[in-house]
Amino acid sequence: MSRSPILLDTKPVSYVIGEGALALSEKRLKKYNRIIILVDENTEKHCLPVFRDHLPEIEIDHVIVVKSGEKQKNLDQAIYIWNKLTDLKIARDALFINLGGGVITDIGGFAASTYKRGISFINYPTTLLGMADAAIGGKTGVDFEGYKNQVGLFAHPLSVVIDPVFLNTLEDIQWQSGFAEVMKYGLIMDRELWYMLAGKNYRAIAEWNNIISRAARDKIDIVQYDALEKGIRKNLNFGHTIGHAIESHYLNYDHPVTHGQAVAAGMICETWLSSKIFEMDCTRSQEIVSMIDLNFGKFDLTEAMIPELTDLMKQDKKVREGKLKFSLIRKLGKATHDVEVDFDLIVDSLKYYINRHAAH
């Protein structure tokens, strides 16, 4: 059954969400004389043809191709983009399009918003992670010195165009990665979404249009209230304090894992923390952990790695006055932020993850 996409003309960002969103964005694109598209080698091959097929009348001035992967989200890559824009003599009245997953929208938004103090850009997320989370909210940036998103700024796109048509190009591992963020929304704020997902493996889900629309709306609602992450938006960090440390650890050893895989592990640890701090029902905690296990594998972490992981956490953006602040869940669908957690308890949560998996 054909559906019309959702149009949300919020300030400062307009959103087009759902099947048909790509074609519906044509009118806005026609306002620009010069359009630059940023892709990586994968989205150039699989997603750029989809973009062109749905928007045949849009003239693209130039396609900038960068290397894929979190390891490439760095200042050298940003400089490469700036050099390309300079060589092309791109003026501030041009439009910059980010066509890709979270790495592309992060680094592309960063490059566009800093080039000549900012040119307009639009995000066209092509991954589940991008559609449900990364492309929404105005966070841009790069990794630096082995730390996730260490350099960046808040810079909102003109629009975010979320069309599930691009999901047909995804590899399985990218479906899995995005599913971690979708689950997160169910845990922190949307119990009904959790019940839509509960007990299911992501490979068995068919109704993605509705799920993506719901997850995207959840994030948009939070960003509308708290654009600069001063309060409730911090709830979105559930699973990310420990998850980012795990992701950075593997990246530093040249064995990158997906963002979603790391966040899933982080959510197991932080669910355990939630159960200890807020006395969350143990049956509910086990339900959450079992759901994550149903969809994600187990990292081969050891207790010898814990000091390195905790050192990585201390560089996290959520550190305040030298103390780690966590976003945790009080109960299913209800989160809270700025929870100071005792260091020994953080270590115990990692031991919980490591030892329970050692038994498998």
JONORRA-V781995 format. One record per residue. N is the residue number from 0. PHI is phi in degrees with one decimal (NA if undefined). NEAR is the number of other C-alpha atoms within 12 Angstrom. D_FIRST is the distance of its C-alpha to the first C-alpha in whole Angstrom. Layout:
BEGIN
n;phi;near;d_first
N;PHI;NEAR;D_FIRST
N;PHI;NEAR;D_FIRST
END
This chain:
BEGIN
n;phi;near;d_first
0;NA;6;0
1;-74.9;8;4
2;-124.4;15;7
3;-92.7;19;10
4;-67.5;25;13
5;-82.9;28;15
6;-111.5;25;19
7;-124.5;24;22
8;-93.1;17;25
9;-86.3;21;28
10;-110.5;18;31
11;-94.1;21;32
12;-118.7;28;29
13;-103.0;28;25
14;-122.5;40;22
15;-124.8;38;19
16;-130.2;41;16
17;119.8;39;13
18;-60.1;30;11
19;95.7;26;12
20;-62.8;34;16
21;-60.0;42;18
22;-64.4;30;18
23;-70.2;27;18
24;-83.8;35;21
25;-58.9;24;23
26;-57.5;14;25
27;-67.0;25;27
28;-66.2;31;28
29;-68.3;20;29
30;-76.6;16;32
31;-108.9;24;34
32;-81.4;20;36
33;-126.9;28;36
34;-126.2;32;33
35;-111.0;37;34
36;-116.6;41;32
37;-101.6;49;33
38;-139.0;39;31
39;-104.7;34;33
40;-64.6;21;33
41;-76.9;25;30
42;-71.6;38;28
43;-61.7;28;30
44;-76.1;19;29
45;-102.2;25;25
46;-104.8;34;24
47;-59.2;33;26
48;-61.2;19;25
49;-65.1;26;21
50;-58.2;38;22
51;-64.9;21;24
52;-63.1;17;21
53;-85.3;22;19
54;-130.4;23;22
55;-65.4;17;25
56;-90.2;15;27
57;-88.0;26;28
58;-89.2;21;31
59;-100.4;25;32
60;-69.2;21;36
61;-160.1;25;36
62;-111.1;27;34
63;-97.8;34;36
64;-110.0;27;36
65;-117.9;34;37
66;-75.6;26;38
67;-86.7;25;35
68;105.3;31;35
69;-58.8;37;37
70;-62.7;35;40
71;-91.2;30;40
72;-86.0;41;39
73;-139.5;35;43
74;-65.7;26;45
75;-60.1;19;46
76;-68.1;33;42
77;-63.6;38;42
78;-61.9;23;45
79;-58.3;24;44
80;-66.1;39;41
81;-59.7;32;43
82;-62.2;19;46
83;-61.9;24;43
84;-63.1;34;42
85;-66.9;17;46
86;-60.3;13;46
87;-82.2;18;44
88;56.0;18;45
89;-74.3;27;42
90;-93.6;23;43
91;-72.1;24;42
92;-91.9;21;39
93;-82.2;30;37
94;-118.0;38;34
95;-109.8;45;33
96;-111.9;44;30
97;-98.1;49;29
98;-114.5;50;27
99;167.4;52;27
100;-88.6;48;27
101;-62.3;47;30
102;-63.6;45;33
103;-66.2;52;32
104;-69.2;50;31
105;-66.8;52;34
106;-76.4;53;36
107;-67.0;58;35
108;-63.9;51;35
109;-63.7;44;38
110;-65.0;43;39
111;-66.5;48;38
112;-78.2;35;39
113;-108.1;26;43
114;-67.1;30;43
115;50.9;20;45
116;63.4;15;44
117;121.0;28;41
118;-118.7;32;38
119;-65.9;38;35
120;-141.5;45;32
121;-127.2;43;28
122;-97.0;53;27
123;-116.3;51;24
124;-66.6;51;23
125;-115.8;46;22
126;-116.9;44;23
127;-61.3;46;21
128;-60.4;42;25
129;-65.7;46;25
130;-68.5;50;21
131;-85.8;49;22
132;-149.6;46;26
133;-63.7;41;28
134;-80.0;47;27
135;-106.3;47;27
136;116.5;45;30
137;80.3;38;33
138;-82.2;35;35
139;-129.6;38;36
140;158.1;36;39
141;-134.6;35;40
142;-81.5;33;42
143;-149.9;25;46
144;54.4;19;49
145;84.1;32;46
146;-112.1;32;45
147;-67.2;40;41
148;52.1;34;40
149;-72.3;25;44
150;-124.7;25;44
151;174.8;28;41
152;-157.4;26;40
153;-82.7;26;38
154;-149.8;35;36
155;-85.3;36;33
156;-71.1;37;31
157;-63.4;35;30
158;-154.4;40;26
159;-124.7;48;24
160;-111.2;49;21
161;-112.2;49;18
162;-120.1;45;16
163;-62.0;39;14
164;-56.3;32;15
165;-70.7;39;18
166;-63.9;35;18
167;-65.0;19;18
168;-93.8;27;21
169;-78.4;27;23
170;-79.1;19;25
171;-56.3;20;25
172;-65.5;24;28
173;-78.9;32;26
174;-58.3;38;23
175;-60.2;36;26
176;-58.7;38;28
177;-65.4;44;25
178;-64.5;44;24
179;-61.7;46;28
180;-69.5;48;27
181;-62.3;46;24
182;-59.2;51;26
183;-57.0;49;29
184;-63.0;45;27
185;-62.9;38;26
186;-74.7;47;30
187;-93.0;41;31
188;-156.5;33;29
189;-135.6;30;26
190;-59.8;25;27
191;-63.5;21;23
192;-62.4;29;22
193;-58.0;31;24
194;-67.9;21;24
195;-66.6;26;20
196;-97.4;35;22
197;-54.1;28;25
198;79.2;21;26
199;-110.5;23;23
200;-84.4;22;24
201;-56.9;31;22
202;-69.9;20;21
203;-93.9;16;20
204;-86.1;20;17
205;-106.6;16;14
206;-87.6;18;12
207;-78.2;32;14
208;-57.0;31;12
209;-68.2;26;13
210;-65.9;34;16
211;-63.7;43;17
212;-60.2;36;16
213;-68.3;32;18
214;-63.5;45;21
215;-62.6;45;21
216;-63.3;34;22
217;-58.8;36;24
218;-69.1;39;26
219;-59.2;36;26
220;-59.5;25;27
221;-67.1;28;30
222;-63.3;32;31
223;-61.2;26;31
224;-78.6;19;34
225;-147.3;20;36
226;-65.4;26;35
227;-102.5;19;38
228;59.6;24;38
229;-92.6;16;41
230;-144.9;21;40
231;-61.9;27;36
232;-62.1;31;35
233;-61.1;32;37
234;-57.6;37;35
235;-65.9;47;33
236;-82.7;38;36
237;-54.7;47;35
238;85.6;44;36
239;-92.6;40;37
240;-63.7;48;41
241;-76.4;48;41
242;-60.3;39;38
243;-63.9;44;39
244;-64.1;38;43
245;-64.1;47;42
246;-62.0;39;40
247;-65.7;39;43
248;-56.6;33;45
249;-68.7;30;43
250;-66.6;28;43
251;-66.6;24;46
252;-98.5;14;47
253;57.2;15;45
254;-133.0;16;43
255;-62.9;24;39
256;-118.2;33;37
257;-74.8;37;33
258;-57.0;43;33
259;-64.4;41;31
260;-60.7;37;33
261;-67.9;39;36
262;-66.4;42;34
263;-59.9;45;33
264;-63.7;48;37
265;-61.5;45;38
266;-68.3;47;36
267;-63.6;47;37
268;-62.3;44;41
269;-79.5;46;40
270;-67.2;48;38
271;-61.2;40;42
272;-60.5;40;43
273;-59.9;40;41
274;-66.4;28;43
275;-80.2;23;46
276;-85.5;25;46
277;-109.3;23;44
278;53.6;18;45
279;-62.2;26;41
280;-52.0;20;41
281;-64.6;19;41
282;-64.3;16;39
283;-65.7;23;36
284;-60.2;29;37
285;-66.6;20;37
286;-60.9;24;34
287;-65.3;41;33
288;-63.8;34;35
289;-64.8;23;34
290;-64.8;31;30
291;-66.5;41;31
292;-61.3;29;33
293;-64.2;24;30
294;-114.8;32;29
295;-135.7;34;32
296;-78.8;25;35
297;-116.8;27;38
298;-74.8;32;41
299;-89.1;21;44
300;-83.4;26;46
301;-128.9;22;49
302;-64.2;20;52
303;-66.1;14;54
304;-84.3;21;51
305;-59.0;27;50
306;-58.0;22;53
307;-65.8;24;51
308;-64.1;33;48
309;-69.5;32;49
310;-63.3;26;51
311;-64.6;32;48
312;-63.5;36;46
313;-68.0;27;50
314;-93.8;30;48
315;-65.8;33;45
316;-65.0;28;44
317;-88.7;36;44
318;-74.8;22;48
319;-130.2;17;50
320;53.0;12;53
321;77.2;16;53
322;-116.9;21;51
323;-77.7;29;48
324;-110.9;32;45
325;-108.6;42;42
326;-102.8;39;39
327;-129.1;45;39
328;-106.1;45;37
329;-78.1;30;39
330;-159.7;27;36
331;-58.7;35;33
332;85.7;28;31
333;-139.7;27;34
334;-116.0;35;36
335;-142.4;29;39
336;-128.3;29;40
337;57.1;29;44
338;-89.4;28;45
339;-76.5;24;48
340;-115.7;29;49
341;-58.7;17;52
342;-56.8;22;52
343;-63.0;16;53
344;-70.8;23;50
345;-61.8;35;48
346;-59.4;29;50
347;-64.0;23;50
348;-66.3;34;46
349;-68.6;40;46
350;-63.5;26;48
351;-58.2;27;46
352;-60.2;36;43
353;-66.4;26;46
354;-75.3;19;48
355;-67.5;22;45
356;-82.6;21;43
357;-64.9;15;47
358;-80.1;10;47
359;-81.4;12;44
END
